[in-house]
Amino acid sequence: MADRRLREAARWVALAAAVAVLVIFVVAQRQSADVSYGRSPSTSAGVTEGAAGELSDATVPSAEQMTAMINKTDVVRLPGSVARWDEDRVRAAMGAERMRILVAPPGLDKAERDRVRDVRDATIRVIGTEVTGGAYQATGDSLDDWRAEFAAGDVTNLLITLIAGLREQPPPADADGVRWREPAAAEVAAVAAQLRRTGLYTAPGATLTEVPGQNAFPGREPLYVAQPRQSSDAPLVRYGPALTRLFPGRPIVELHGDWIEYHGPDAGDFAEVAAAGFYAQFGDRLSRYAYPQANVLGAYLGRVTDVRYAGLFDRPLPYRPADPLRVALPVLPWLFVACVGVFFALSMRSLLRPLRRPRARREHGTPARLAGLTALAVEMSALTDSRSESALTRGITALTAARSALDDDLPETHVRSLLTDAEADLDQAARLLPYPGYRPADYLRERLA
């Protein structure tokens, strides 16, 4: 009886486990697939206009005033404008066709940008460094274009590309990007001294006063050099190579206006991928807004973190504890099948037991013997008197115990022992009856015959 109850409990426990595994597996399917080496902690959540300090104090006149201004001269530069270009190359691209260019400052809100676009007599409009005209907008598509645009405000290539589109002509080859020069020893010494003290050098005119809290270079303390947007008329000072020699193994992040360069360990392709991804995504916003350098740097460091977590350059990744649910998910379907298999195996055992047990024991005659002695006890119960009643009662008790033992799959020897005791008691009761033929040996022989 105890073994039977244990099997029943195991059967229902297996079924409950299968149901629980199925529920966990189905609920877990809400998780998104993750194909990177780790989930980057950087975020690129959108913000409403003006919430990130991208709007400046600059304003523009009314559309009527700007129309009057553009009708007096071919190029109108509104106060605060930052875009510059090679006038000779742009004039050559226009040819004999007259084109008017309206240049507005960056950081205008939507209403002010709409006023600039309402100036119909302007052939080309430049807001910050965003270049539009007609149905076209010219945007950079290479590091050289972005470097010239965001480090020096140079939109020469953009203007020439747009003019070619307006004239329905193929654009000429792009001009060379910005020019660089190595800093003088005194310049390097002044920057290096400040970096040793604070890790940040801010040149006059730059707006970076504090480094965003981004862990883009774990295990290495980066150094930051911030310079304002510079004119493309003179070569720009590049401190990165000189500082890399002074601070070997330290990441160097250098800002020129809105342009950011990385120097230091593993620069190479890693720096190009990080810069290309950043300016391809944010270049359009940077061209027309006036973000503080701290905001631009924070977004750039977030992109560096994303590139590191992508595992493209075999950079060491921060430790992330394993998610036990994700590890267990591939095993859950197999565990479900195993639990269901156990349930059905135990269920089939219970269903097939009545079919298998009589066949297995018929060879020993135990079921037939039990049936015969039971029939004998039933007949004798109607004939007993006070002398044979106690023996018959003992025999019936032994038969009941034998049937229970047979149902519970107890050992065969135990069942036969109970039947032997029952047969002895019934034989004793039969000898006390006044009727022949009720002794077990005679009754079973006649029953089988």
N, C-alpha and C positions, 0 to 999 in steps of 0.2 A: 504493500500500500504506500509506504514511504517513497519507494523508487518511482512509483507511478505519479505521485504528487510532484516530485522533483522534476520529472520530465515535462509535466504540464506547465510548471512554473517557468522552466527554461524555454518552452515553446512561446509563451506569451511575452517573456522578456525579450526574446529575439524579435518578435513582431513589433514591440514598442521601440526597440532600438532602430529597426529599419525605418519606421515612421519618423523618428526624430532625425535620423540622418537625411532622409528625403526633405524634410522641412528646412533643415540647415542649408542643404545644397541649393534648394530653390530660392531661399531668401538671399543667399550669398551672390546670386547671379546679378544683383543690382550693382555690384562693384564693376568699375570700368577696367578695361584692359590697360596694363602698364607695360610698355615695351622698352622703357629706358632702364639704365642700370640702377637708378634711384629716382625718387620723386623730388624735383627741385623745389627748395623752399621759397624761391623768388616768386613774386606775383606781378602781374601786369594788368591789374584791374582798371577799368575805365573810370574817368573822373569827369565831372561836368566842367564846362568851360569856365575858366577863372579860378578853379579850386586848387590849381597847382602853381599859381604865381606866374602863369604864362602871358597874362595881359599886362601891357605897359601903360604908362600915363599918356602916350602919344595919341593925338587926335588928328582928324583930317577935316578940311573944309567941306562945305556942301557940294553936292554933285554939280550944281550950276557954276560955283566958283572954280572947281577943278576943270570943268569944261572950258571956261573962259581962259584959264591958264594954259591948257594944252593947245588951244587954238592960236596962242601967241608964240609958242616955241615947241619944237619937236620933242624935247625931253624935259619933263617936269619932275624935280626931286622935292618931295615934301619933307618937312623937318623930321629928323630921326631916321631917315632912310639909311640902310646899311649896304644895299646891293651896289656892286661896282662891276665894270666890264671894260674890255679892251675896245675903245671907241673906234679905232681904225678897222679892226676885224668885223665889228658889228655893222659899221657903215658899208663895208665892202660886201657883206652878206645881203644888205638891203638893195644894193645896186642903185638903179635910177628911181626905184619906187620910194615914195615918201611914207614913212611910218612914224607914228607918234608913240612915245613911251612914257607912261605915268608910273613913277616909283614912289611907293608908300612905305612907312616904317613897319617893323614887325610888332606883334602884340596887340593888334587891333581887335576889338570885339566884332561880333557878327554884323551888327548894324553899320559899323564904320567900314567893314570890308564890303558890304553891299553898296555903300555909297561910292566906293572906288570902282566897283564893277558897273555902276550905273553911268559912268562917264563913257558914252558911246563913241565919242570922237577919238578916244585913245585906242590905238591899234594893239598895243601890248601893255599889260599891267603887271607890275612887279610889287608884290606885298611881302615885305621882308626879303626873302630870296625865292619866293614862289613866283614862277613865270607863267603867265597865261595870256592867251590872245585868241579871239574868235572862239572856236569850239575846242581849242587845243590847250594842253598844259604840258610843259617840258619839265621832266624830272631826271635827276641823275640816275645812272645805272652802273656806276663803277666807283671804286674807292677814290680814283683821281677826281671824278666829278664831285663826290661828296666832300672830299678834303678841301677842294678849292671853294666850294659853296659855304661850308660851315666854319672853316678856319679863317678865311679871308673875305667872305661875302662876294666872291667872284662868280658871276653868273654868265660869263662870256659864252661858254659852250651851250648853256641852256637857251640863251637868246638866239644864237645862230641856228640851233636845231629848230626852235619855234619859227623863226623867220623862213627857214627852208620849207617847213610845213605849210605856212601861210601862202608861200609862193608856189607850192606844189612842185618843189624841187628836192632832189636827194640832199641830205645834209652833208657838209664837208667833214673831213676828219677833225676830231677834237684837238684842241690845242693842249700843250703840256700843262700839267697841274702847277701847284704852287712851287715856289723855289725855297730851298732851305739853306741855312748856314749853320756851321758849328759855333757854339758860344765861345766867347773869349775866356781865358783862364780866370779873370776876375769875376766874370758873370757866373761861371760854374762854382767858384769858391763861395760866393754870396748865397747861391741857391743851396749848395750842399750844407753850409752852416745852419741854415734855417731848417733843412730836412732833418739834420741830426738832433735838433732841439724838439721839434714838434711833429715831424713826418709830413708836413704840409707847407708848401711855398706858394703864396699867392702874389702874383705880380700886380703892380698898380693897374687899375682898370678892370681886373678880374673880380668876379662876384663870389667865388668859392671861399667860404670862411670856415666850413666844418665838413668833414668827410662823412657821408652817409654810413650808417651801421650795417654794412653788408659783408658777409664772410665769403667773399669771392675767391680769396687766396688762402685757404686754411693752412696753418703751419708756417706761413711766410708773412711778414709784416710789410705791406706795400708802402711806397712813398708816392706822394701826389704833388704835381707841379701844375698850377693853374695860371694861364695867361689870357688876356682879353682877345677878342677878334682883332686881327691885325690887317693892315693894308696889303694888298697883293702887289703894290708897286715895289716893295722892298722884300728881300728874302726873309722868311720867318725863322726865328731861332728855335732849334730843336735840341732840347737838353737830354733827351732820352739816352742816346748812345754814350754821351760823356758820363752821365750818372750811373749807367750800367757798369762802366769800368770802375767807378768809385765805390759802388755798393753791389758787389757781385752776389748773385743769388737772391736779390731783393726785387720784387715786381715794381716797375716804374710806370705810373699812369700819368700821362701828360695831356693837359687840356689846352686847346687853342680856340677860344670862343666856345662854339658848340661841337667842335671836332675833338675826339678823344683817341689817343694812341696808347698802345701797350708796349713796353719794352721790358726785357728781363728774361727770366727762365722760360724756355719753351715758347718764345714769342712766335716766330715763323708763321706757319699756317694757322695756328691757334688764334693769333691776333687778327689775322685777315678774316677768318670765319666769324669771330665775335663782332668785328666792326661791320662786316657786310650784313650780317643778320640784324644788327641793331639799326643801322641807317636805312636798310631796306624797309624795316617796319615803321620806324619813327621819323624818317627823313621828311615826310610830307608835313607832319606837325611842326617839326623843328624849323622848317623853312618859313612858316608864316607866323609863328608865335615867338615870344621873347622869354623863354624859360630861364630861370636862374641856373647857374652852372651846377649847383648842388642837386637839382632835380634831374638834369641831364646825366650827371655822373651816377646817381642812384639807379636810374633805368639801365645805364650801360653795365654797371656791376651786376645787376640782375640778369642781364643777357649772358655775361661771362659765367655766372653760376649755372645757368641753363646749359651752356655748352659743356661745362665740366660734367654735369650730371648726365649728359647724353653719352658720355664715355667714348667720345670720338678720338681723343688724343691720349688715352691710357694714363690719364691723370689720376692720382689717388683720390678715391671718393670718401667722404665722411662716413663713419659707421652708422648704419641704420639697422635697428633690431628687426629680426625676421617677423613677419606677420604670420602667426600660427594658422589663421584661417586660410590664407592664400596657400600656405604650404600643404594644408590638409585637403584642399578642394579636389585635387586629382585623385585622392584616395577614397573620397566619400562615395562615388558610384559603386566601387568595388565592395566597400564595406556594406552598402545597402544590399547588393546582390547576395553577399555572404549571409547577412541576417535573414533575408527572405528564404534563402536555401535552408538554413537551419530550421526555420519555422515550418516549412513544407515537409522537410524530412521527418521531424517529430510528429507532424500531423498525419503523414502517411503511415508511420509506425502505429499510431493509435487506430487508424482506420483498418489496417491490414491485420492487426493482432487477432481478431476473432476468426479470420480465415486461415491464418498460419498455425495457431496454437492447437486446435483439434487435430489437424493433420500431423503435426509433429508428435503429438502424444498418443495418437491412435495406435501407433506401433507398440506402445507399452500397454494398451488396454485401459489406461487410467480413466479417460472420460466415460468409456462404456461401463467400467466397474462402478464409477460414481453414480451413473444413471441407474444401474441395476439395483444398487444398494438403496438408493433414494426411493425407487418404486417399491422395494420390499418394505422399507420403513413406513411408507404411506399405507400399504395394505395391513401391516401389523398393527398400526395405530388404532384400527377399528376392532381388533381382537384382543387387545391386552387387558389384563386385570391387574389387581393390586400387586400380585407377585412379580409380573414381568414389566410393569410400567417404568420402574427406575432404570432397568437395563435399556429399554427402548429409548428413554429420554437421553441417556448418555450416548447412545448410538447416533441419534438425530443431531446432537450437539457436535459430535465428531464429523458427521457428514457436512454440516454447515461450515465448520472450519476448513474442511478439505475443499469445498467449492470456493471459498474466499481465497485460499492459498492458490488455487488454480487460476482464478481471475487475476491475481496479482503477480503471476509469473514467478512464484516462489519455487525453490528447487524441487525436482521431481521426487526425490527421496522423502522430502517432508510430506508431500501430498499422499504418497503411498503409505507412509506411516500412519497418517490420520485415517485413511481408508481401512487399514488393518485394524486399528482400534475400533472403528465403527463396526466392522464386520464381526469382531469378537463380541461386542455388546449386543448386536442384533442376534447373533447365534445363541447367546445366553438367554435372551428374551424368547427366542423361538423354542428352545428346549422346555420352557415353562408353559408353552401353549398346548392345549389339548388337540391341536390340529397338525397333521403331518405336512411336509413340503415347504415349510417356511424357514428352514435353516438356510443360511446364505449360500452355502456350497450347492445344495440341491436347487434353490430358486434361480441362481445365476445360470446353472447348467441348463435348466429347462428354458430359461429366457433366451439364451443364445441359440438353443436348438430350434 
